[in-house]
Amino acid sequence: MNQEIPENWIKVKFKELAKQKSVRVDDPGESGYEKYVGLEHLDSGELVVKRYGSTSDVTSTMKRFEKDDILFARRNTYLRRVSVAPFDGVCSGDIIVLEPILKHIIKGFLPIFMQFEPFENKIIALSAGAFSKRIKWNQLAEEEVVIPSIEEQKKIVETIWSIQDNIEKNNEVISVAVKLKCGLLNKLLTKGIGHEKFKKTEIGSIPEKWNIYPLSDVITIIGGGTPKTTNPEYWNGSIPWISVEDFPKDGMYIESTVKRITEKGLNESSTKLLQQDDLIISARGTVGLVAKIAKPMAFNQSCYGISSTDKVTSNYAYYLLMILVESIKHSSYGSTFKSITKKNFDLFNVAVPPIEEQCQISEKLDQFYVLQKKALENIDYLYDLKKKLTDECLKGEVRV
């Protein structure tokens, strides 16, 4: 990394900062370790390992790692995956296990440094292979790097890990909001607000003034489609076009899509245009994802668009689907690839309160969405700030 060295910074080889640990584990399921980390569990830009599998599900030889070791994905290095392990376990052979050498660096500094963009770019450039590029430890070990003084490292570590702590706190807010919403969802959609009189129905006890309808009576199901992909006049227009990859991982709304189509593509194909606040559910492959539409969008045939009838509001229809989605998934067809058809929506009856109470119920549940959305916005900002400060501090452009 051709970098002008600030005063009191030093140049060292990477092997002076960390040593490779390579302890073989032949039978992970009988190793005494419960957690397995594969490449699929390491996330780009994450300082801490968040996901893992079970050793009972793996049979091939693994490597052992210990809490506070650094797990570095040596395959497909362009994905920039390096994280600290917060637990003991075993990992894939395509993960290099590193133990920091606390001579030139302090605890907590190395994972930050390994997410420094010029260092990441150097690793990518050194990686080799026809299909799935890898880097070898001996290449990484001999790489020369420039690091700040110990005093400056202390400030960098304090700053970056403080941002990481704030990210974790916002993730906890999301987790709590989701749990509370799920608990309240079932209660509100079966018992309502402030009722004292109930009646027995085929779907259980519900407030006396509520009605029972087939799900297919309170919503309208709309099929989607795909404009001919070989016709360039149909694509790269101004109309968002939804596929399963566009569903939000967290949150309620689809706000943008990977692909867009033209008016010609919309008019000359079987795709339909959903309106703002209409709903969409994935019906093939990844079945049962539910979202609302933030603005008019078209969609493909692997999804169903859903609009509400005069019996329910759009928001209430969304929450009805959320409470029924697992049952809908279990009723899906296909032995290998599950799919939902329009007939699935005829199988379920739903309890429907008066419109005024629907709005009150939705308002209570929407509060959790607002809380979740704000936390997600905070997380996005904090990730950007963490990346920006990491690069600026390790270039010597910002002195903390």
N, C-alpha and C positions, 0 to 999 in steps of 0.2 A: 504494500500500500504506500504509494509515493506520497508522503505526508511530511510537511515541515514540522520538526519536533519543537514543541513549546519548551520553555525553560523548566528544568526539574523533571521532565518526562524522560523515559528511557526506552531503548530498543532492545527487545529480547526475542528469543525463539519461543514458539507456542509451547514447546515441551517443557519450558521453564515455568509455565503457568498452570499446567495440568498434566496428570499422568493417566494413561489408559488403564482401566480395570477390565480384565477379561476372565472372569471365573465361570467356568462351564457348568451348566445345569442340564443333565441328560434326561431326567424325568420330571418335568415341571409339576405335574399333578401330585407327585409324591415328595416334593422338595421341602414341604413345610411352609412354602410361600403361597399366598392366596391370590396375589395381584400380578397380572401380566400386562406389560405395556408393549404394544406393537406400533409400527409406523402409523397405523390408522388412528392411534390414540394421541399422537403428538400434533398440536395445532400451531399453525404459523403465528409467530409473534407473541406466543404465550410464554411467560417467564416460569410458570409452574404447571406441572402435569395435572390436568383436570379429569382425564378419563382413563379407564383401564378395563381389561377383561379379566376373566378367571383362569387360573392355571389349570383348572380341570378341563378346560376346552382346548388346550394345546398339547401336542404330543412330541413335537420336534425339539431338538436341543436348543436351549436358551442361554442367556447370560444373566448372572446375578447382579443386582444393583442394591445400594443401600440408601436410606434416607439422606438427602442433601447431595447425593451424586447428581451430576449433570448428564442428561440423556440427549445425545446429538444424533439426528437422523442423517446417516452418511449417504443414503440413497435418495435420488431426486432432490438434491440440495437446493434447487431453485425454489422449493417450498419453504425454506428458511425455518426449520423446526429444531429448536433447542430449548429445553425446559429443565427446571430443577425437580427432582423427584421428592415429594413430600412423604414418602413411605418406602419401605423395603419391598422388593419384588424381583421378578425376572423379566427380561426384555428380549426382543428380536435380535438376531445376529446382525441385522442392518442398522442397529443403533450402537453408537460408540458410547461407552460408559466412561465418564471423566470424573476424576477427583481433583479439585483445585489444590495447587501447591501454594500454601500461604506464606510465600517469601517476598515476592514482588507485588503480590496482590492481597486484598483483604477478602474476607468471606462476603459473598453476595455480589462481588464485582464481575466474576468470569461470565455468568450467564448474560449479564448486561452487555459485556464486551462482545460476546458471540452473536448478539443481535444488532451490532454496529454495522450499518449498511456497507461501508467499504470492505469490512472483513467478510461479510456474507458474500459480497460479489467476488472476492478473491477465492473463496471456497468453491463457488459455482464454477469459476474459470478453471480451477484445478481438477474438477470432477471429470471422469472419463467413462465411456461406455456407449455402445451403439444405441440401446433402447432406454435403459434406466441408469443414468449416470451416477457413479459413486465416487467418493473420495476415500483414500486410504489413510490410516493413522500416521504412517511414516511421512506422508506428504504434509499433513496437517501439523505434525510435530516440528518439522523443520521450517515452517513458515515464520518469517520475522514480523513482529508486530510492535507497535509503539503504544505504551501505556502511560497514564498519568502518574504523578507522585502519589504516595500513600495518602497524604493529607487531602489531595483532590479526589481520590477514589472514595474516601469516607463521605465527602459531600455528595458525590454522584450516586453512591449506593443509597444514602439516606433519601435523596430526592426521588430516584426512580422507584425504589421499593415502597416509598410513601404513596406514590401514584398507584402502584400495584395493589396496595392495601385498600385504596379507595375503589378500585375496580372490583375487588372482592366484596366490599361492603355493598356496592350496587347490585352485584350478583345475588347477594343474600336477600336484598329487598325484593328482587324479582322472584326468587324462590318462595319467599314468604307470601308474596302477593298471589302467586299461582296456587299455593296450597289453600289460602283463605278463600280465594275465588271458587275453587273446586268444591270446597265444603259448603259454601253459601249457595252455589249454583243449584245443587240438588234440593236444598231446603226451600229456596224461593220458588223454584219451578214446580214444586209439588204442594207446598203449604201456603205460599203467597205471603202477604204482609198483613198482620193484625187480624187474621180470621179466627173465629171461635166455633163456627158451625161447619162441619165437613160431611161429605157423603162418600159412600163406598162405590167404587167403579172397577171396571176390569183392569185398570192400571194402578189401583190402590186408592187410598183415601185422599180426596182433594177438596178444596173449599166448595161450599154449597152452591155458590153463584158461578162457578167455572163450568165450562163445557168440554166435552170430549169430541175430538175430530180425528179422522185419519190424517197422518202427517201430509199425505199427498193432497188433502183438501185445503191446507193452509199455506201451501207453497206451490209455485209453478216451476216445473223442471224444464230446463232448456239445454238442448244438445249443442256441442261445439263442433269445430272442424278446422282443417288446415288448408290454406291456399296452396296451390301447386308449387312445390319448392323450386322447380326448374324454371319458373316464370319470374324474371327479375322485376317485372312490373307490379308484382304482388307484395314485394318485400321492401324493408327499410323505409317504410313510410312513417306516418305520424301516429298511427293507432297502436297502442300497446296490445300485445298478443300473449296470453297467459299459457304457460305449460307448467308442469308439476314443479320444476326447478324454481319457479317464481314465488311459491308460497312462503310466507315469513316463518322463520324458525321460532321467533317470539313475536307476540303482538297479534293484532286483529286484522290489519289491512294489508292488501297488496297495493303498493304505491307505485311500483315501476316494474318493467319486465325486461328480460334479456333481448327478446326479439320484438320487432314492430312490423306491422303490415300497412298497406296502402288502402285507400277507399276502393280501388279496383279489386284488390285482393279480398276485401270484405264482401263486396257485392257479387263477386263471381265465384264464391266458395260457400261451403256449408257452415262456416263459422258465424257466430252471432255476436252482437254488441251488447254487453251488459252495461247497466247504468250505475252511477254512483250509489253506493250502499247496497247494491245487489250482492248476493252471496255466491260463492263457488266452492265446490267440493271435488277433490280428486277421486276419480272412479276406477282407474286402472293402474296397475303397477304398485305405486305407493298409494294405498287406498285410505281415504278417510281424513285427508287434510282439509280443514275448513278455514275460509277467510272471507272478509268483506272487500269490496272493490272501492278504492279511493276516488276513482274517476272512470269515465267510460272506457271499457277494455273489451277486446275480443278474446276468444279462448279456443283451445284445441279440443279434439274429441276424447281425450283422456280425462276430461273433467265434465261436470254438469254445472251450468249456471242455475241459480235459484233466485227467483223474485218472490216477494211475499204477496199474499192476497189481502183482501180487506179484513180478514179475520185476525191477522197478526201484523205487528210492525216489523220492519226489517231487522231491527236490533233484537227483538224477541225471537224472531225466526233463527237468528244466529245462535242464540243461547239454547234454543230447542235442539238445534243440530249438534251443539257441543255436548249436550247431555246424552244424546242418542248415538253419537258417532261410533262408540265401541260396539254397540248392538248392530248398527248398520254394517260395520266391518265384518262382524261375525256372520252376518247373513249374506255376505258377498259370495259370488260364484267363482268356480275354477279351482282345479286341484293344484296347479302349478302357479299360475298367475291369477290372483284374485281380481275380481272386477265387480263394480256396482252397476246394476241396471235400474231403469225407472221403476221396475216392479218392487225393488227393495224398499222404496218409499211408501208402498202400499201396505207394508207389513206392520207398521207401527201406528199406534194411537197416541195422541198427545193431549195434555190438559192445557186449556186456553182460558186465561182470565179476560175480563173486560180490557179494552184498549188502555184506559187510564191506568189500571194497575200494571199492565205490561210495561208502560213507560216508567212507572215507579221502580219496578223490578230491574229493568234495564239500566236505569240511572244508578242504582246501587252497585250493580255488577260492573258498569263502565268505570267506576272509580278505581277499580283494580287495574283496568287496562291503562288508564291515565298514569297511574303510579308506575306500572311496568314500562310504559313508553318513555317516561321521564328518566327512569333508571337506565334504559337502553341508550338514550341520547347521551346521558352522562358517561356511560361506558365507551361509546364511540369517541367522544371528545377526549377522554383520558387515554385511550389507546393512541390516538393521534399525538397527544402531548408527550406521552412516554417515548414514542418513536422519534419525535422531533428533538426532544431534549437529549436522548441517547446519542443521536448523531451529532448534534451541535456540541455537546460536552466532550465527546471523544475525538472530535476534530479540533478541539481547543477554541472553537468560535464563541462558546459561552462558558464562562468560569463561574461555577456555583459556589 
